[in-house]
Amino acid sequence: MLDDDKDARKSNDKKALRSARWFRKDDLPGFIHRSTLATAGWSRQDLMERPVVGILNTWSDINPCNMNLRVLAEDVRTGIIEAGGIPFETPLMSLSENIIKPTSFPFRNLLAMEVEECVRAYPFDAVVLLGGCDQTQPALIMGAVSAGVPFIFLASGPATPRSATGGNLANATGVWRMVDKLRAGEFAEGEFADFERNVMGTVGHCAEMGTASSMAVISEALGISLPGSSLVPAVDRRRNQIAREVGRRSVILANAAEAGRTLLDGRAFDNAITLLCAVGGSTNAIIHLLALAGRAGVDLSLERFDEIGRRVPLIANVQPAGEHLTERLMAAGGVPALLKRLAPLLHLDARSVSGQTIGDVVSAAEILDEDVIRPLDKPVRIGETLAVVRGNLAPDGAVMKVCAAEARLLNHRGRAVVFEDVQTIADRIDDPALGIDENSILILRNAGPVGAAMPEWGMLPLPRHLLAQGIRDMLRISDARMSGTAYGAAILHVSPEAAVGGPLALVRDGDMIEFNLAERRLDLLVDSDELERRRAQWQAPQPRHNRGYRSLYSRHIEQAHRGCDFDFLRGAEKDSLPDGLFDGWVGGW
Ligand code: FES
């Protein structure tokens, strides 16, 4: 790996730096730019000779998943200076998954826009992306891809939660299990309070294979973060060492002046999807990868997830599909060891930001625990982990995390019980008048990207009377997302969604629905004439937002099978420099 200071210094000036347009000119703008940053301690010589690296930081103390990034940024800064670069740290919007309202997902695109415009507007020759919580990771990467500069990603790292008795306790998966027990009357209120005090444990992102861990490990498979970096716990000092190395590496990237998106070709996405399936990762990562591919100009469809999913077994024994937390996965060798196990299924010639190929990473890796990283022929569970289904209920597709569902529900026919929104679920799920039994299929609609900005409502709660009978899973269908830490037979991201007239809008209580995983089929068993009659009566909901970002969002958001990016943000700018009067004038003078 080219992480040596001397290499970094030697490689300075090899290519024209982007920052030269700001600092290396003997004209009025050059004078103003240099004199402004002299205030920050950088000399004329520094600014004229050294590459500039932006540290884009989503640290916030309202976001404990990202809270350690404040400290890690200092280590990145040290690494940049050691390698001869100039670091400028820039704060960005932080998306605190459990706090932000109404839901974090719509802000992914806003943060991605902020990143893109921030990078284009400032003299960064490369950027280090610091993110952790669910949406900050994809947003940073999407924005940097579109901005067209070299970049390297560093996640905050998983938290280290512990139960009151010292055992492993998954942050969020544990919460979902406890909620079911509480609703079933099997868990005392006092015990729950104890759980509440201990569940988050430390700073860092969720410590099971939820969305944040999924996106973090995927970033290694995509080749945009350093090998072995993603699963080191947030509070582990090795993460500080990695941050320093990331800083040093970013200077080499700045001098090489190769846009980060050049790593993101079809091979990189195949590798990422393979790893996602092998770890039983979050269905949210499917949306994020589709959006990212759209930015990188890679032709990726839902079908590719299904094709790869059919041949990749679940080999990582981590929650929510397995037993352990990500800390054990790290101790078993982390992502490099997972890639080694998956080597026959990977493109080993794909490149990494480390300067290596994925094949090099695999060669250097060791698998240290065969129970946590299982052999391909002894998986945690037989069968696919993720699947894409279609049918007259989801013409453009829907997804399912198969490994999180009870097997009895994978070939199922049942009567629909329809909920128009999440408040109705809260009010009526326990209502005996609905006649819900264990074979019923729960439908939630109007929760898609246009309908409700696609919150994680797809794991609909089960009625108390069924929980009390020991029922822990039912087939649930929605145009919503589901937390990566959740589990259950949930068919998600139904596309097109109900709010734009997708067939989900036409389902009525009592309709029969058939789901057949083996055939990848999801059908509403209502004859087509009746469906046409219902369609003629259907009325589109009135737009709920007429101003600001929310209005922009509902007018330009794409459907789930395209990644929920804005239609005007697909692709990237050819030139990473700002337009207009850049060279001739400076605002304020
Ligand atoms: Fe932030 Fe789970 S709540 S990663």
Residues whose N, C-alpha, C, O or C-beta is under 5 A from the ligand:
A	BS01	FES	C65 E97 N98 G132 C133 D134 H205 C206 A212
